Amino acid sequence: MDFRLTDDQRALRRGVRALLEGRFGREALRAALDRADGEGAAGGRERADGRLRGDGRVLDRGLWRELGAAGFFALRLPEGGGGAGQGLPEAVLAFEEAGRVLLPGPLIATHLAAGAVAGAATGEAVVTSADGGLVEWLDEADVVLGDVTGAEPLAPLDPLTPVHRLPGAGAARTPDGLLVSLLSAAEQLGSAARTCEIAAQHARTREQFGRPVGAFQAVQHLCADMLVRVETARAAVYAASVTADPADVAAARLLADEAAVRGARDCLQVHGGMGFTWESDVHLHLKRAWTRTHRAGGATRSEEELAEDLVSGAV
């Protein structure tokens, strides 16, 4: 069996990357951060229903509609229903690219609602959902799936991911929990790959004591470890997208979470003190990676599913 990407899959990945890098490149990312940091809670705009819009973290609705027009949200819908008729492997490639550029917004919830919520497939509607005890982008969403009564805003770790906490809610898996885990793993993979590239580039160009910092063995080991984690996670995530097996998805999620979080931390080490400054993008990858680890029950849920699979296989 050939597990290499097909020509069509490579073309899809190139197309999504070109769209996102052209429409949400670094300048757009920093502009979104400036808006979030400059407006804050006091600058949040009031919606028709009286709620504040995103506490200054307003989504780019134009970009959201462009994603819809490009088929990002309708990727897995049948062609007869206005979609592209693709499968999970193709969705994973698209979400990997979204993670690479730190694209903000409830992408997964809107993608999963594309066949059920009017306007979700075309990007005209922003959809979010209650995920265990948390809900992302509640104030900006047009449609909220699940009971969010009593939701309280939390101070977001990631400045571009506003989060609300649901009172009394546990980490129970939602009906779409398997897909949320897999697509979150894909986003983590994209982020991990990007921080690996950033670290390698910095190691080649930054000089200390008259030579690039990449010439030092400690930095080489950090970069090598990052690459190993990325490629290990990539194999697991791509395989899980083919099998859609809960145990495979759980393993992929754990490996991708580790690659994203540890990779961003190692990238900070390669950069030294520069990596912690606001002007650097490295800390943004770390904050987004930490935020994603709480989706669909997080590592605890994935570990429990793997343990259940091992026990059932041993009986």
ABEGO torsion letter per residue (X at the ends): XBABBBAAAAAAAAAAAAAAAAABBAAAAAAAAAAAAAAEAAABBBBAAGBBBGGGBBBBAAAAAAAAAAGAAAAABBAAAGBAGBBAAAAAAAAAAAAAAGBBEBAAAAAAAAAABBGAAAGABBBBBBBEABBBGAAABABBBEBABGBBBBBBABAABBBBBBBGBBABBBAAAAAAAAAAAAAAAAAAAAAAAAAAAAAAABBBGGBBAAABAAAAAAAAAAAAAAAAAAAAAAAAAAAGBAAAAAAAAAAAAAAAAAAAAAAAAAAEAAAABAABAAAAAAAAAAAAAABGGEAAAAAAAAAAAAAAAAX
